[in-house]
Amino acid sequence: MATHYETLHPADSYREAFAVAPPDTPLERHLRLRKPGACIVPAASATALGAAPPSPAGEEARSDSAERMLVPAQWGLVPHWVKSASDAKLRAPKLAHAKSDLASTGTAFRDAWLNGQRCIVPMQAFFEDDWRTGKAVPTRIARVDGKPMGVAGLWARWQGADGEVIVSYCLLTVNANNHALLQRYGPPGSEKNMPAILNEGAYDAWLSARPDKAKEFMRQYAPQWLTANPVEKKADKVPKGWLD
């Protein structure tokens, strides 16, 4: 499964695609000074779009409506039972994705799923390795029309004994073993998965759906709507800890 994804460029894409003002975090200000292609990795801080997620301590959630707001958050879900912030950072890479068929029962993700803590993760593209030649070839996967993608996710809010707060999120994935495009990627013999990319018209419905209806949104994105292009090297990655 993708270990990094590309942020939106230009900043106005947030308003056009998701009807929210572009984020104004230290990370996003940094990205605006870089060439397009900078990517988010697990344990780095980005932004997630939600219906009513909590704001981290000292941060004001940016909102254009009562339904949607962007909140700075760490990629890699932090369950409420994690003991410390350092433990939360260590767990982040392992909790960056949740398989949709296990999200409602898995120990780390169950509470977020059942409590309706859903979000949308804006991205321009995600990256997978193509192993068909026997060597990992980094490949950029994006929409054919070049528009941003909104990937279904879950969010959580963790608070430590000292009052430290971490708002975090994970990407939801669906099985792609029979997907005409995504079945090509990932290590040989491994289960193939892809991000649960939402149709634009389903954004608000996903954020407000009851838990028993949420799995209806967990579908493969049509292969003819995606394009995959090898890249010479993996895109520049955003370092961890941007909002520490």
Sequence and secondary structure as in RCSB ss.txt:
>XXXX:A:sequence
MATHYETLHPADSYREAFAVAPPDTPLERHLRLRKPGACIVPAASATALGAAPPSPAGEEARSDSAERMLVPAQW
GLVPHWVKSASDAKLRAPKLAHAKSDLASTGTAFRDAWLNGQRCIVPMQAFFEDDWRTGKAVPTRIARVDGKPMG
VAGLWARWQGADGEVIVSYCLLTVNANNHALLQRYGPPGSEKNMPAILNEGAYDAWLSARPDKAKEFMRQYAPQW
LTANPVEKKADKVPKGWLD
>XXXX:A:secstr
  S EE  SSTTHHHHHHSS    SHHHHHHHTS TT EE TT EEEEEESS    TT   EESSSS EEEEEEE
S   TT   HHHHHHHGGGGSEEETTTTTTSTTTHHHHHTT EEEEEESEEEEEE TTSS EEEEEEETT   EE
EEEEEEEEE TTS EEEEEEEEEEE TT TTGGGBSSTTS  EEE EE GGGHHHHHH  HHHHGGG     GGG
EEEEE SS   B  S TT 
